[in-house]
């Protein structure tokens, strides 16, 4: 009897145990689903990232770094890297024997040249970067290749290899920026630089290296010449100033001397007007004194015989004394005449 009752209770126990097992499984599943929903409701954005949140297919940019909430199963989040990224154009791996055909270009003077570029860009609009084009980096690369070939084709091979690199880079960058503004794909060019520029053959490369060396030598020679010129010009200017000052001093000396001689001549002329004979004799004796200072004088008589020979000094001295006496007497008479004339004038008044 007890055995029958135990057999009758076994199915009930099994049903109860099965019910409990299903309950546990449901609870576990609910916990797992809740965990997935809760864990998927939050996302974080780093400093160098931006996110695009789509709600029912409508994108919206999220640019604030930190922890953010989203509705599970309704909103999706796509993170976009906004740091500066880059790619090469025309890179050639010579060790591996690989040549990129993008590096081979033709210049304006119909020469072939290998030019390697490196472009840097960053995402400025994450929504446009994700949805405006399928691959914005590929679009930028194609634009860059077009601008590079257009620009290189307008320069000579010598400019590309030597002096025109900075100008070429600037023109290419501006051209790419203008086209990116028209395409509006959410990325911006930061910089583009020429990594390397080489001729297609070793002989041509060596020739251009020699040209570059010669140009550097030319620049060195010009710098040395300018240095020498800058050193010599101040010395020449100082010497010129010295010569001008000496000439000005000599000029002023000559002018003063000429003015003194003119004044002396005028004073002599005034004396000559007063006493012509006396002045002539005095000038004659003074001249003879200067011309014949140590010469003895021989006086020849009217009959042709030499009667007397006197030293010039004594002769000149005697004549000077007589001339001075005569001149003093004349001056005294002149002064007396002037006094008498003044007295007569006063009497008349």
C-alpha positions in Angstrom: 0.0 0.0 0.0 2.7 2.4 0.9 4.6 1.3 -2.2 1.6 2.3 -4.3 1.3 5.7 -2.7 5.0 6.4 -3.3 4.6 5.4 -6.9 1.6 7.7 -7.3 3.5 10.7 -5.8 6.6 10.4 -8.1 5.1 12.2 -11.1 4.0 15.1 -9.0 7.5 15.5 -7.6 9.0 15.4 -11.1 6.6 18.1 -12.3 7.4 20.3 -9.3 11.1 19.9 -9.8 10.7 20.7 -13.5 8.7 23.8 -12.6 11.4 25.0 -10.2 14.1 24.3 -12.9 12.3 26.4 -15.4 11.9 29.2 -12.9 15.6 29.3 -12.2 16.4 29.3 -15.9 13.9 32.2 -16.5 15.5 34.1 -13.6 19.0 33.6 -15.0 17.9 34.6 -18.5 16.1 37.7 -17.1 19.3 38.6 -15.1 21.4 38.2 -18.2 19.1 40.2 -20.4 19.0 43.0 -17.8 22.7 42.9 -17.5 23.1 43.2 -21.2 20.6 46.0 -21.4 22.1 47.9 -18.5 25.7 47.5 -19.8 24.7 48.5 -23.3 22.9 51.6 -22.1 26.2 53.5 -21.3 29.2 54.4 -23.4 32.2 56.6 -22.9 34.0 59.0 -25.2 37.8 59.7 -24.9 39.5 63.0 -25.4 40.6 62.1 -28.9 37.2 60.7 -29.9 33.8 61.8 -31.0 30.7 59.7 -31.4 27.7 59.5 -33.7 24.5 58.4 -32.1 21.8 57.1 -34.4 18.1 57.1 -33.2 15.9 55.2 -35.7 18.5 56.0 -38.4 18.9 59.7 -37.6 22.5 60.5 -36.8 23.6 63.0 -34.1 27.1 63.9 -33.2 28.3 63.7 -29.6 31.5 65.6 -29.0 31.7 65.9 -25.2 34.2 63.4 -23.6 33.0 61.3 -20.7 30.2 58.8 -19.9 26.9 59.0 -21.8 23.6 57.1 -21.9 21.8 55.6 -24.8 18.6 53.7 -25.2 19.3 50.0 -25.8 18.1 48.4 -29.1 16.9 51.9 -30.2 20.1 53.9 -30.4 23.4 52.8 -31.9 26.8 54.5 -31.2 29.7 54.7 -33.6 33.0 56.2 -32.3 35.2 58.3 -34.6 38.9 59.0 -34.1 39.6 62.7 -34.4 43.4 62.6 -33.9 45.7 63.6 -36.8 46.1 60.6 -39.1 48.2 60.2 -42.3 49.0 58.2 -45.4 51.8 58.2 -47.9 51.4 58.9 -51.6 54.0 57.4 -54.0 56.0 55.5 -51.4 58.5 53.2 -53.0 60.1 50.2 -51.2 63.4 49.9 -53.1 64.7 47.2 -50.8 61.8 44.9 -51.5 61.9 45.9 -55.2 58.5 47.5 -55.1 57.8 50.7 -57.1 54.5 52.6 -56.6 53.4 53.9 -60.0 51.8 56.9 -58.1 55.4 58.2 -57.5 56.3 58.5 -61.1 55.4 61.9 -62.5 56.3 64.1 -65.5 57.4 67.7 -65.1 56.8 70.7 -67.4 60.1 70.2 -69.2 59.0 66.6 -70.1 61.3 64.8 -67.5 60.3 61.9 -65.4 60.8 62.0 -61.6 59.8 60.0 -58.6 58.2 62.1 -55.8 57.0 60.7 -52.5 54.4 62.7 -50.4 53.0 62.3 -46.9 49.5 63.7 -46.2 48.1 64.4 -42.7 44.4 64.9 -42.0 41.8 64.8 -39.2 38.1 64.4 -38.9 36.2 67.7 -38.4 32.6 66.4 -38.8 32.1 62.8 -37.6 28.6 62.6 -39.1 29.8 63.6 -42.6 32.9 61.4 -42.2 30.7 58.4 -41.7 27.8 59.0 -44.0 28.9 61.6 -46.7 31.2 59.0 -48.4 32.0 55.4 -48.1 35.7 55.9 -47.6 36.7 59.5 -47.0 40.4 58.7 -46.7 40.3 57.2 -50.2 38.5 60.3 -51.5 41.2 62.5 -50.0 44.0 60.3 -51.4 42.5 60.6 -54.9 42.1 64.4 -54.6 45.7 64.6 -53.4 47.0 62.6 -56.3 45.2 64.7 -58.8 46.4 68.0 -57.2 50.0 66.6 -57.0 50.2 65.6 -60.6 48.7 68.9 -61.7 51.1 70.9 -59.7 54.3 68.9 -60.5 53.4 69.1 -64.2 53.7 72.9 -64.0 57.2 73.0 -62.6 60.6 72.0 -64.1 62.5 69.0 -62.8 65.2 71.3 -61.4 62.6 73.1 -59.3 61.1 69.9 -58.0 64.5 68.5 -57.0 66.1 71.6 -55.5 64.6 75.1 -54.9 60.9 74.8 -55.6 59.8 72.2 -52.9 58.3 74.7 -50.4 56.3 76.5 -53.1 55.1 73.2 -54.6 53.9 72.0 -51.2 52.1 75.2 -50.5 50.3 75.2 -53.9 49.3 71.5 -53.5 47.9 72.1 -50.0 45.8 75.1 -51.1 44.4 73.2 -54.0 43.5 70.2 -51.9 41.8 72.4 -49.3 39.7 74.1 -52.0 38.5 70.8 -53.4 37.8 69.3 -49.9 35.6 72.3 -49.2 33.6 71.5 -52.4 33.3 67.8 -51.6 32.4 68.4 -47.9 33.2 64.9 -46.6 33.9 65.8 -43.0 37.7 65.7 -43.0 40.3 68.4 -43.3 43.9 68.4 -44.6 46.4 69.3 -41.9 49.6 69.2 -44.0 51.2 67.6 -47.0 55.0 67.4 -47.4 57.4 66.1 -50.0 59.3 63.2 -48.4 61.7 62.6 -51.3 62.2 63.5 -54.9 64.6 61.6 -57.1 65.3 61.2 -60.8 64.5 57.8 -62.4 68.1 56.8 -63.1 71.3 56.9 -61.0 73.2 59.0 -63.6 70.6 61.7 -63.6 70.4 61.7 -59.8 74.2 62.2 -59.6 74.0 65.0 -62.1 71.3 66.8 -60.1 73.3 66.3 -56.9 76.3 68.0 -58.6 74.0 70.8 -59.6 72.8 71.2 -56.1 76.3 71.2 -54.8 77.3 73.9 -57.3 74.3 76.0 -56.2 75.3 75.7 -52.6 78.8 76.8 -53.6 77.3 79.7 -55.4 75.3 80.7 -52.3 78.5 80.4 -50.1 80.5 82.6 -52.5 77.7 85.2 -52.6 77.5 85.2 -48.8 81.3 85.7 -48.5 81.2 88.5 -51.1 78.4 90.2 -49.3 80.3 89.9 -46.0 83.4 91.4 -47.6 81.4 94.2 -49.1 79.8 95.0 -45.8 83.2 95.1 -44.2 84.8 97.3 -46.9 82.0 99.8 -47.4 82.3 101.4 -43.9 86.1 101.7 -44.3 85.7 103.3 -47.7 83.1 105.7 -46.4 85.4 106.7 -43.5 88.3 107.2 -45.9 86.0 109.3 -48.2 85.0 111.4 -45.3 88.6 112.0 -44.3 89.6 113.0 -47.8 86.6 115.4 -48.0 87.5 117.0 -44.7 91.1 117.4 -45.7 90.0 118.9 -49.0 87.6 121.3 -47.3 90.4 122.3 -44.9 92.8 122.9 -47.8 90.1 124.9 -49.6 89.5 127.1 -46.6 93.3 127.6 -46.2 93.6 128.7 -49.8 90.7 131.0 -49.5 92.1 132.6 -46.4 95.5 132.9 -48.0 94.0 134.5 -51.2 92.0 136.9 -49.0 95.1 137.9 -47.1 97.1 138.4 -50.3 94.2 140.5 -51.8 94.1 142.6 -48.6 97.9 143.1 -48.7 97.7 144.1 -52.4 94.9 146.6 -51.7 96.9 148.1 -48.9 100.0 148.3 -51.2 97.9 149.9 -53.9 96.6 152.5 -51.5 100.2 153.4 -50.6 101.2 153.4 -54.3 98.5 155.9 -55.1 99.9 158.2 -52.4 103.6 157.8 -53.3 104.2 156.0 -56.5 107.9 156.4 -56.8 108.7 155.6 -53.2 106.5 152.5 -53.4 108.1 151.3 -56.6 111.6 151.6 -55.1 110.6 149.8 -51.9 109.0 147.0 -53.8 112.1 146.7 -56.1 114.5 146.6 -53.1 112.3 144.1 -51.3 112.2 141.9 -54.4 116.0 142.1 -54.9 116.4 141.3 -51.2 114.5 138.0 -51.7 116.1 137.1 -55.1 119.7 138.1 -54.3 120.3 137.7 -50.6 124.0 136.8 -50.7 125.1 138.3 -54.1 127.8 141.0 -54.3 126.9 144.0 -56.5 129.3 145.3 -59.2 128.5 148.9 -60.4 129.7 149.8 -63.9 130.3 153.4 -64.7 129.0 155.3 -67.7 132.3 154.9 -69.6 132.1 151.1 -69.3 134.6 150.6 -66.6 133.8 149.0 -63.2 134.4 151.7 -60.7 132.9 150.3 -57.5 131.9 146.9 -56.1 129.8 147.1 -53.0 127.9 144.4 -51.0 124.2 144.4 -51.7 123.4 144.3 -48.0 125.1 147.7 -47.3 123.6 149.2 -50.4 120.2 148.0 -49.6 120.5 149.2 -46.0 121.6 152.6 -47.0 118.9 153.0 -49.6 116.3 151.7 -47.1 117.4 154.3 -44.5 117.2 157.0 -47.1 113.8 155.8 -48.4 112.5 155.6 -44.8 113.8 159.2 -44.1 112.2 160.4 -47.3 108.9 158.6 -46.5 108.9 160.1 -43.0 109.5 163.6 -44.3 106.7 163.1 -46.8 104.3 161.8 -44.2 105.2 164.7 -41.9 104.6 167.2 -44.7 101.3 165.5 -45.5 100.2 165.6 -41.9 101.1 169.3 -41.7 99.2 170.0 -44.9 96.2 168.1 -43.5 96.3 170.1 -40.2 96.5 173.4 -42.1 93.6 172.4 -44.3 91.5 171.5 -41.3 92.4 174.9 -39.7 91.4 176.8 -42.8 88.1 174.9 -42.9 87.3 175.8 -39.3 88.1 179.5 -40.0 85.8 179.5 -43.0 83.0 178.0 -40.9 
